[in-house]
Structure formats: structure tokens, C-alpha cells
Amino acid sequence: MKIANFHLNLLGKDRAQTPERFWLTDRHRDLYTGFETGVRGFDCELEDEELFLGTAVLALSQTEGGTRQVVLVLPPHLMDWALGQIKAIARRVFSTRKGDIQAVRTLRNAFQQLQLTSQESFQEVPEPRMWVTFGYGRETPLSAPLPAWMVGRTLDETVYLSDFS
């Protein structure tokens, strides 16, 4: 599983040296597997570090080393929280690569390719080439309907594909 390996290489393979919040989980594996069939995130509408981490890693994996822009679509009420999460992920990533100038450059470019946007500013826009989403659950208050290309492309936060395998 390519994206799961990306996750481990990005955040740490050795659980003894990796903070628990960055471990690869079954929920992450479900997202990464689902990506192959069109899944682009979780429909969790709350601040969930585990689910957001998977979504952010998925987005970073799709930048192809910082050469391709990836749009991360979030509801407005989660934007500030998500920025804080991305900063925490970046701190972890860069703290493990001190001295590796090329890796730092590549990862810096990858983080710079993430374009955060909210649903309100995303209406009437065609589907981006690469995108992921987080935070649009069934109860999320929306000022406008989601774009058609987003509908049905998330995993329910309470259903785990791994439960059925």
C-alpha cells in the first residue's frame, strides 16, 4: 500500500520513537485504500486529530514531492484548527530530518503545494485535479450545497473498511 508506506516514511516507522498521535492506524489504512476507488477524506465534522492526520498525509502524498498542487477542502469552522494541525505535522516531519537538506526542500515544497479552502469559496468551481476533504459530516451547517463532485466521496467516521475484511 503505497500511501501507507508514505505515511510511515513521513512520520516514523519505529513506534518507540514516534509519538502515538502520528502512528499509522486502521482508520488511516481505510482512507488510503479507499483513495484508489475515489474516496477523498472523512466525513467527520468534529476536530479529530487521527482522521485529519490521515487526510493531511493523503494530501501530501498526492503533491508528488511538491510538484503538484493539492486542494484541501474544509468547512470554515475547522479552518483555524486545521492550520494548527498542519503546523504540528510539519514540526514532526522536519524535526526528524535535520541535516538532510534535500529531504527538507522536497517536503517544504510538498507543504507549500497544499491549498486550503472552504466550501463557501469553492462553489461554481470545476473539480480540481487533486483534492482531499475533511469535516463535512451529515450535520455540518452549510450555507450552500457541496459541489456535486464532492458528494459521496468520503468515509463515514464510524465505519471501518477493515472491519469487513
Helices and strands as residue ranges (DSSP letters): H 2-11, G 20-22, H 26-35, E 41-42, H 49-61, E 70-74, G 76-78, H 79-95, H 101-112, E 114-118, G 119-121, E 131-134, G 161-164
